[in-house]
């Protein structure tokens, strides 16, 4: 304004005023102000249509930048409905009873447990028609097993590490436990009154979509890892079936967040996927916590992203949408800044000495409006985004279709 007022053509005041108004109109930061909010708004709406709830806009940015995706195993990569597949008594002179006698003692303790494995054992005893006695003084040992008093006897059920802590040697049944673990089944020991009673195996069917999800995440250039409290052999057998890059096994619930932190230090941004109450600290520790909507309320509250259905394909779709949203925001800013950089000098009259032409304020207002329209239109393109993976058909037939079905049937027939 001052320059044209001093050296501009007659009438200088009018000329300077027109140049100043045009410059102010062009410099209006409307497009820059719309660049991020419009893209985030459209993306969150599109995510909801896909079955993905972004609880905060920052989750979109975080998900677009992750380098690793870490999955909890039980209930996330697996169906979370384990079945008892094997039950083997220790060859001990004190173990004169049948499998059913031992199973009813174990089931009495496990019936008090809230863990899915406990439900599998109790269900197997019910299917055999066993009279399961009541358990007293029940106690769950976090990450190790459970114990209780049953018919005046002290019954302990849990991992080999738990048996060793109790002073019970699991070696007589270690061969069977290894065989179960090699077949991707979880071995569980039982002891009565300080003596080894039996080893059993529980198989949790792997979700039919898990291998496809892992491959799709690899195609997106991501490292995929699994975090579980299962023993190392079982965890690696499952990881091999679905193509995991890395396995962290025998992790206590309170150690999950620490394991996620280690991956962050090694690989950068991490997304953690879980559904249980034990996953809440890891979900909070991760750069992006992805909670399964069918999981516990605590896990959902800890998640930045919530899958409204138990469909892991939506993780791949959510990452794809987040990356597209980030590119859209970048393009919006490129346009908004580029528009200002190019047209502010024109509005200020830089071309007037060469062409004798000065931008009309009405044209400047129109150009400013068009820049905002471009940003809005570019953001609305996200509504046409197509999910890279089709939604899983969550049918009962798929849930029953797993590799351990023959083993479960053999166990039931043997009963």
C-alpha positions as a Python dict, from the first residue, in 0.01 Angstrom:
ca = {
    (1, 'X'): (0, 0, 0),
    (2, 'X'): (275, 244, 97),
    (3, 'X'): (481, 172, -214),
    (4, 'X'): (192, 228, -456),
    (5, 'X'): (76, 532, -259),
    (6, 'X'): (422, 683, -309),
    (7, 'X'): (500, 581, -669),
    (8, 'X'): (171, 452, -810),
    (9, 'X'): (-16, 603, -1106),
    (10, 'X'): (-279, 871, -1057),
    (11, 'X'): (-501, 846, -859),
    (12, 'X'): (-236, 689, -632),
    (13, 'X'): (-463, 646, -330),
    (14, 'X'): (-724, 446, -522),
    (15, 'X'): (-457, 235, -691),
    (16, 'X'): (-284, 161, -360),
    (17, 'X'): (-615, 79, -194),
    (18, 'X'): (-713, -171, -470),
    (19, 'X'): (-374, -343, -448),
    (20, 'X'): (-397, -365, -68),
    (21, 'X'): (-750, -508, -68),
    (22, 'X'): (-662, -765, -336),
    (23, 'X'): (-354, -869, -139),
    (24, 'X'): (-552, -909, 183),
    (25, 'X'): (-815, -1120, 6),
    (26, 'X'): (-558, -1346, -157),
    (27, 'X'): (-363, -1380, 170),
    (28, 'X'): (-671, -1498, 360),
    (29, 'X'): (-563, -1828, 524),
    (30, 'X'): (-900, -1999, 476),
    (31, 'X'): (-757, -2280, 264),
    (32, 'X'): (-477, -2346, 512),
    (33, 'X'): (-726, -2349, 798),
    (34, 'X'): (-941, -2605, 617),
    (35, 'X'): (-656, -2830, 498),
    (36, 'X'): (-638, -3059, 802),
    (37, 'X'): (-985, -3044, 968),
    (38, 'X'): (-1178, -3125, 651),
    (39, 'X'): (-960, -3426, 566),
    (40, 'X'): (-976, -3558, 923),
    (41, 'X'): (-1354, -3510, 937),
    (42, 'X'): (-1413, -3694, 611),
    (43, 'X'): (-1167, -3972, 705),
    (44, 'X'): (-1326, -4035, 1045),
    (45, 'X'): (-1667, -4055, 880),
    (46, 'X'): (-1534, -4296, 619),
    (47, 'X'): (-1368, -4500, 891),
    (48, 'X'): (-1699, -4531, 1076),
    (49, 'X'): (-1860, -4661, 756),
    (50, 'X'): (-1584, -4924, 736),
    (51, 'X'): (-1631, -5025, 1100),
    (52, 'X'): (-1329, -4836, 1235),
    (53, 'X'): (-1375, -4571, 1505),
    (54, 'X'): (-1094, -4315, 1533),
    (55, 'X'): (-1138, -4177, 1884),
    (56, 'X'): (-913, -3877, 1814),
    (57, 'X'): (-780, -3712, 1501),
    (58, 'X'): (-420, -3770, 1608),
    (59, 'X'): (-482, -4145, 1572),
    (60, 'X'): (-505, -4100, 1194),
    (61, 'X'): (-167, -3929, 1181),
    (62, 'X'): (-12, -4183, 1417),
    (63, 'X'): (-148, -4482, 1226),
    (64, 'X'): (-14, -4343, 898),
    (65, 'X'): (338, -4333, 1044),
    (66, 'X'): (364, -4671, 1222),
    (67, 'X'): (651, -4903, 1135),
    (68, 'X'): (544, -5210, 1334),
    (69, 'X'): (215, -5374, 1428),
    (70, 'X'): (215, -5592, 1741),
    (71, 'X'): (-71, -5836, 1804),
    (72, 'X'): (-182, -5997, 2125),
    (73, 'X'): (-253, -6363, 2050),
    (74, 'X'): (-552, -6488, 2247),
    (75, 'X'): (-878, -6350, 2117),
    (76, 'X'): (-702, -6131, 1861),
    (77, 'X'): (-519, -6363, 1623),
    (78, 'X'): (-711, -6662, 1758),
    (79, 'X'): (-1083, -6713, 1810),
    (80, 'X'): (-1053, -6690, 2189),
    (81, 'X'): (-1258, -7012, 2222),
    (82, 'X'): (-1000, -7279, 2316),
    (83, 'X'): (-1085, -7649, 2324),
    (84, 'X'): (-931, -7922, 2537),
    (85, 'X'): (-764, -8157, 2287),
    (86, 'X'): (-546, -8389, 2499),
    (87, 'X'): (-528, -8517, 2857),
    (88, 'X'): (-248, -8746, 2976),
    (89, 'X'): (-195, -8881, 3328),
    (90, 'X'): (148, -8901, 3486),
    (91, 'X'): (274, -9260, 3515),
    (92, 'X'): (299, -9253, 3891),
    (93, 'X'): (215, -9524, 4140),
    (94, 'X'): (2, -9271, 4327),
    (95, 'X'): (-209, -9197, 4019),
    (96, 'X'): (-439, -9497, 4016),
    (97, 'X'): (-751, -9316, 3898),
    (98, 'X'): (-880, -9266, 3547),
    (99, 'X'): (-855, -8962, 3322),
    (100, 'X'): (-1205, -8869, 3431),
    (101, 'X'): (-1110, -8873, 3799),
    (102, 'X'): (-821, -8639, 3730),
    (103, 'X'): (-1021, -8419, 3493),
    (104, 'X'): (-1297, -8358, 3746),
    (105, 'X'): (-1042, -8228, 3998),
    (106, 'X'): (-882, -8001, 3741),
    (107, 'X'): (-1220, -7883, 3613),
    (108, 'X'): (-1330, -7796, 3966),
    (109, 'X'): (-1045, -7544, 3988),
    (110, 'X'): (-1068, -7416, 3631),
    (111, 'X'): (-1444, -7362, 3660),
    (112, 'X'): (-1364, -7076, 3899),
    (113, 'X'): (-1120, -6916, 3655),
    (114, 'X'): (-1213, -6630, 3420),
    (115, 'X'): (-947, -6729, 3167),
    (116, 'X'): (-1067, -6887, 2837),
    (117, 'X'): (-852, -7192, 2909),
    (118, 'X'): (-1045, -7251, 3230),
    (119, 'X'): (-1369, -7241, 3036),
    (120, 'X'): (-1232, -7499, 2789),
    (121, 'X'): (-1142, -7745, 3066),
    (122, 'X'): (-1472, -7698, 3249),
    (123, 'X'): (-1662, -7740, 2923),
    (124, 'X'): (-1477, -8065, 2845),
    (125, 'X'): (-1570, -8206, 3186),
    (126, 'X'): (-1933, -8110, 3130),
    (127, 'X'): (-1935, -8278, 2787),
    (128, 'X'): (-1809, -8598, 2951),
    (129, 'X'): (-2094, -8579, 3200),
    (130, 'X'): (-1861, -8561, 3499),
    (131, 'X'): (-1979, -8458, 3844),
    (132, 'X'): (-1748, -8164, 3910),
    (133, 'X'): (-1704, -8091, 4283),
    (134, 'X'): (-1693, -7743, 4432),
    (135, 'X'): (-1356, -7572, 4474),
    (136, 'X'): (-1266, -7369, 4781),
    (137, 'X'): (-994, -7113, 4855),
    (138, 'X'): (-953, -7046, 4484),
    (139, 'X'): (-665, -6823, 4383),
    (140, 'X'): (-538, -6711, 4042),
    (141, 'X'): (-161, -6667, 4015),
    (142, 'X'): (-117, -6396, 3752),
    (143, 'X'): (48, -6530, 3438),
    (144, 'X'): (121, -6872, 3591),
    (145, 'X'): (-193, -7068, 3681),
    (146, 'X'): (-464, -7130, 3938),
    (147, 'X'): (-498, -7322, 4263),
    (148, 'X'): (-775, -7429, 4502),
    (149, 'X'): (-881, -7687, 4758),
    (150, 'X'): (-1099, -7965, 4611),
    (151, 'X'): (-1240, -8239, 4833),
    (152, 'X'): (-969, -8167, 5087),
    (153, 'X'): (-689, -8189, 4831),
    (154, 'X'): (-464, -7908, 4711),
    (155, 'X'): (-492, -7878, 4331),
    (156, 'X'): (-263, -7660, 4120),
    (157, 'X'): (-305, -7607, 3743),
    (158, 'X'): (-73, -7402, 3524),
    (159, 'X'): (250, -7373, 3331),
    (160, 'X'): (573, -7568, 3372),
    (161, 'X'): (723, -7261, 3538),
    (162, 'X'): (441, -7266, 3791),
    (163, 'X'): (504, -7633, 3866),
    (164, 'X'): (874, -7562, 3920),
    (165, 'X'): (791, -7279, 4160),
    (166, 'X'): (577, -7526, 4356),
    (167, 'X'): (862, -7775, 4369),
    (168, 'X'): (683, -8017, 4133),
    (169, 'X'): (903, -8170, 3862),
    (170, 'X'): (723, -8157, 3523),
    (171, 'X'): (994, -8366, 3353),
    (172, 'X'): (799, -8698, 3342),
    (173, 'X'): (543, -8535, 3110),
    (174, 'X'): (778, -8291, 2935),
    (175, 'X'): (791, -8505, 2620),
    (176, 'X'): (414, -8499, 2581),
    (177, 'X'): (408, -8126, 2654),
    (178, 'X'): (669, -8068, 2383),
    (179, 'X'): (465, -8269, 2136),
    (180, 'X'): (157, -8062, 2213),
    (181, 'X'): (352, -7737, 2178),
    (182, 'X'): (499, -7843, 1843),
    (183, 'X'): (141, -7887, 1721),
    (184, 'X'): (60, -7526, 1823),
    (185, 'X'): (-133, -7637, 2132),
    (186, 'X'): (-81, -7495, 2478),
    (187, 'X'): (38, -7754, 2736),
    (188, 'X'): (-95, -7716, 3090),
    (189, 'X'): (19, -7916, 3391),
    (190, 'X'): (-183, -8023, 3694),
    (191, 'X'): (-55, -8126, 4035),
    (192, 'X'): (-238, -8261, 4341),
    (193, 'X'): (-93, -8239, 4691),
    (194, 'X'): (249, -8151, 4554),
    (195, 'X'): (269, -8442, 4305),
    (196, 'X'): (246, -8423, 3928),
    (197, 'X'): (-98, -8541, 3815),
    (198, 'X'): (-136, -8480, 3443),
    (199, 'X'): (-58, -8267, 3141),
    (200, 'X'): (-330, -8149, 2906),
    (201, 'X'): (-335, -7951, 2582),
    (202, 'X'): (-564, -7669, 2481),
    (203, 'X'): (-592, -7546, 2122),
    (204, 'X'): (-729, -7204, 2035),
    (205, 'X'): (-829, -7194, 1666),
    (206, 'X'): (-641, -6937, 1460),
    (207, 'X'): (-876, -6695, 1288),
    (208, 'X'): (-914, -6773, 921),
    (209, 'X'): (-816, -6417, 831),
    (210, 'X'): (-498, -6395, 1043),
    (211, 'X'): (-250, -6514, 779),
    (212, 'X'): (-409, -6288, 517),
    (213, 'X'): (-386, -5990, 753),
    (214, 'X'): (-18, -6051, 826),
    (215, 'X'): (60, -6078, 454),
    (216, 'X'): (-136, -5760, 379),
    (217, 'X'): (56, -5573, 650),
    (218, 'X'): (382, -5700, 501),
    (219, 'X'): (264, -5566, 164),
    (220, 'X'): (221, -5228, 334),
    (221, 'X'): (587, -5243, 438),
    (222, 'X'): (521, -5309, 807),
    (223, 'X'): (691, -5540, 1054),
    (224, 'X'): (443, -5770, 1229),
    (225, 'X'): (501, -5921, 1574),
    (226, 'X'): (305, -6135, 1821),
    (227, 'X'): (299, -6093, 2198),
    (228, 'X'): (174, -6381, 2414),
    (229, 'X'): (201, -6547, 2751),
    (230, 'X'): (218, -6890, 2583),
    (231, 'X'): (535, -7096, 2599),
    (232, 'X'): (800, -7032, 2335),
    (233, 'X'): (743, -7349, 2130),
    (234, 'X'): (366, -7307, 2102),
    (235, 'X'): (401, -6938, 2019),
    (236, 'X'): (656, -7002, 1744),
    (237, 'X'): (444, -7279, 1593),
    (238, 'X'): (147, -7042, 1572),
    (239, 'X'): (363, -6757, 1441),
    (240, 'X'): (503, -6981, 1169),
    (241, 'X'): (152, -7070, 1051),
    (242, 'X'): (53, -6707, 1002),
    (243, 'X'): (388, -6563, 891),
    (244, 'X'): (489, -6341, 1185),
    (245, 'X'): (825, -6159, 1170),
    (246, 'X'): (883, -6170, 1542),
    (247, 'X'): (749, -6352, 1848),
    (248, 'X'): (764, -6248, 2213),
    (249, 'X'): (651, -6545, 2422),
    (250, 'X'): (606, -6619, 2794),
    (251, 'X'): (538, -6250, 2856),
    (252, 'X'): (365, -6176, 3185),
    (253, 'X'): (65, -5939, 3163),
    (254, 'X'): (249, -5663, 3348),
    (255, 'X'): (545, -5695, 3106),
    (256, 'X'): (349, -5631, 2786),
    (257, 'X'): (386, -5253, 2798),
    (258, 'X'): (761, -5291, 2852),
    (259, 'X'): (789, -5517, 2546),
    (260, 'X'): (602, -5261, 2335),
    (261, 'X'): (840, -4991, 2459),
    (262, 'X'): (1140, -5201, 2352),
    (263, 'X'): (998, -5235, 2001),
    (264, 'X'): (944, -4858, 1991),
    (265, 'X'): (1309, -4803, 2079),
    (266, 'X'): (1421, -5049, 1812),
    (267, 'X'): (1175, -4996, 1525),
    (268, 'X'): (1004, -4658, 1578),
    (269, 'X'): (628, -4603, 1578),
    (270, 'X'): (426, -4903, 1698),
    (271, 'X'): (58, -4998, 1679),
    (272, 'X'): (-62, -5257, 1930),
    (273, 'X'): (-375, -5467, 1872),
    (274, 'X'): (-550, -5630, 2168),
    (275, 'X'): (-885, -5702, 2326),
    (276, 'X'): (-831, -5813, 2686),
    (277, 'X'): (-801, -5643, 3022),
    (278, 'X'): (-431, -5744, 3031),
    (279, 'X'): (-374, -5555, 2704),
    (280, 'X'): (-474, -5213, 2843),
    (281, 'X'): (-120, -5105, 2951),
    (282, 'X'): (26, -5209, 2614),
    (283, 'X'): (-253, -5028, 2428),
    (284, 'X'): (-174, -4714, 2626),
    (285, 'X'): (203, -4750, 2572),
    (286, 'X'): (182, -4795, 2195),
    (287, 'X'): (188, -4494, 1963),
    (288, 'X'): (-150, -4615, 1839),
    (289, 'X'): (-359, -4859, 2043),
    (290, 'X'): (-609, -5059, 1837),
    (291, 'X'): (-880, -5224, 2047),
    (292, 'X'): (-1123, -5491, 1930),
    (293, 'X'): (-1475, -5364, 1993),
    (294, 'X'): (-1591, -5705, 2112),
    (295, 'X'): (-1323, -5708, 2384),
    (296, 'X'): (-1325, -5571, 2738),
    (297, 'X'): (-1436, -5219, 2825),
    (298, 'X'): (-1095, -5138, 2973),
    (299, 'X'): (-919, -5232, 2648),
    (300, 'X'): (-1163, -5023, 2446),
    (301, 'X'): (-1111, -4722, 2674),
    (302, 'X'): (-733, -4757, 2633),
    (303, 'X'): (-745, -4773, 2253),
    (304, 'X'): (-698, -4481, 2013),
    (305, 'X'): (-872, -4679, 1739),
    (306, 'X'): (-1160, -4920, 1798),
    (307, 'X'): (-1264, -5191, 1552),
    (308, 'X'): (-1640, -5208, 1589),
    (309, 'X'): (-1642, -5567, 1463),
    (310, 'X'): (-1414, -5859, 1535),
    (311, 'X'): (-1261, -5833, 1189),
    (312, 'X'): (-884, -5793, 1161),
    (313, 'X'): (-911, -5691, 796),
    (314, 'X'): (-1021, -5352, 919),
    (315, 'X'): (-670, -5294, 1058),
    (316, 'X'): (-525, -5305, 707),
    (317, 'X'): (-810, -5088, 581),
    (318, 'X'): (-759, -4837, 864),
    (319, 'X'): (-386, -4804, 792),
    (320, 'X'): (-456, -4757, 422),
    (321, 'X'): (-716, -4489, 500),
    (322, 'X'): (-479, -4314, 744),
    (323, 'X'): (-200, -4303, 485),
    (324, 'X'): (-436, -4170, 218),
    (325, 'X'): (-562, -3905, 463),
    (326, 'X'): (-206, -3795, 535),
    (327, 'X'): (-132, -3761, 162),
    (328, 'X'): (-455, -3565, 118),
    (329, 'X'): (-360, -3323, 396),
    (330, 'X'): (-16, -3273, 242),
    (331, 'X'): (-172, -3200, -98),
    (332, 'X'): (-414, -2956, 64),
    (333, 'X'): (-125, -2765, 220),
    (334, 'X'): (76, -2771, -103),
    (335, 'X'): (-218, -2610, -281),
    (336, 'X'): (-292, -2361, -2),
    (337, 'X'): (68, -2243, 31),
    (338, 'X'): (133, -2257, -343),
    (339, 'X'): (-175, -2048, -413),
    (340, 'X'): (-57, -1781, -168),
    (341, 'X'): (303, -1784, -289),
    (342, 'X'): (195, -1740, -652),
    (343, 'X'): (-93, -1495, -620),
    (344, 'X'): (10, -1262, -336),
    (345, 'X'): (279, -1097, -555),
    (346, 'X'): (27, -1071, -840),
    (347, 'X'): (-231, -912, -609),
    (348, 'X'): (34, -671, -480),
    (349, 'X'): (85, -550, -839),
    (350, 'X'): (419, -706, -928),
    (351, 'X'): (299, -751, -1289),
    (352, 'X'): (173, -394, -1327),
    (353, 'X'): (504, -241, -1445),
    (354, 'X'): (529, -508, -1717),
    (355, 'X'): (168, -554, -1829),
    (356, 'X'): (-20, -256, -1691),
    (357, 'X'): (-260, -503, -1529),
    (358, 'X'): (-369, -507, -1162),
    (359, 'X'): (-576, -784, -1003),
    (360, 'X'): (-934, -679, -939),
    (361, 'X'): (-1049, -731, -573),
    (362, 'X'): (-1354, -925, -695),
    (363, 'X'): (-1127, -1161, -887),
    (364, 'X'): (-910, -1193, -576),
    (365, 'X'): (-1216, -1283, -367),
    (366, 'X'): (-1315, -1541, -627),
    (367, 'X'): (-964, -1691, -632),
    (368, 'X'): (-964, -1710, -252),
    (369, 'X'): (-1298, -1891, -257),
    (370, 'X'): (-1180, -2131, -527),
    (371, 'X'): (-875, -2226, -320),
    (372, 'X'): (-1103, -2322, -31),
    (373, 'X'): (-1331, -2513, -267),
    (374, 'X'): (-1031, -2705, -399),
    (375, 'X'): (-927, -2805, -46),
    (376, 'X'): (-1281, -2915, 38),
    (377, 'X'): (-1318, -3110, -286),
    (378, 'X'): (-982, -3278, -243),
    (379, 'X'): (-1075, -3383, 111),
    (380, 'X'): (-1414, -3515, -1),
    (381, 'X'): (-1232, -3752, -239),
    (382, 'X'): (-1166, -3963, 70),
    (383, 'X'): (-1532, -4062, 67),
    (384, 'X'): (-1465, -4261, -251),
    (385, 'X'): (-1185, -4456, -85),
    (386, 'X'): (-1221, -4832, -134),
    (387, 'X'): (-1101, -5064, 140),
    (388, 'X'): (-812, -5281, 11),
    (389, 'X'): (-947, -5590, 186),
    (390, 'X'): (-1306, -5706, 171),
    (391, 'X'): (-1479, -5743, 503),
    (392, 'X'): (-1466, -6091, 651),
    (393, 'X'): (-1788, -6287, 648),
    (394, 'X'): (-1827, -6356, 1019),
    (395, 'X'): (-2016, -6681, 989),
    (396, 'X'): (-2038, -6978, 1218),
    (397, 'X'): (-1895, -7198, 947),
    (398, 'X'): (-1574, -6992, 941),
    (399, 'X'): (-1544, -6998, 1316),
    (400, 'X'): (-1563, -7377, 1315),
    (401, 'X'): (-1312, -7408, 1033),
    (402, 'X'): (-977, -7454, 1207),
    (403, 'X'): (-691, -7697, 1200),
    (404, 'X'): (-742, -7838, 1548),
    (405, 'X'): (-1098, -7959, 1492),
    (406, 'X'): (-988, -8321, 1428),
    (407, 'X'): (-789, -8323, 1753),
    (408, 'X'): (-1089, -8198, 1950),
    (409, 'X'): (-1313, -8462, 1798),
    (410, 'X'): (-1058, -8736, 1871),
    (411, 'X'): (-1042, -8623, 2234),
    (412, 'X'): (-1421, -8631, 2266),
    (413, 'X'): (-1443, -8976, 2107),
    (414, 'X'): (-1172, -9103, 2342),
    (415, 'X'): (-1379, -8983, 2635),
}
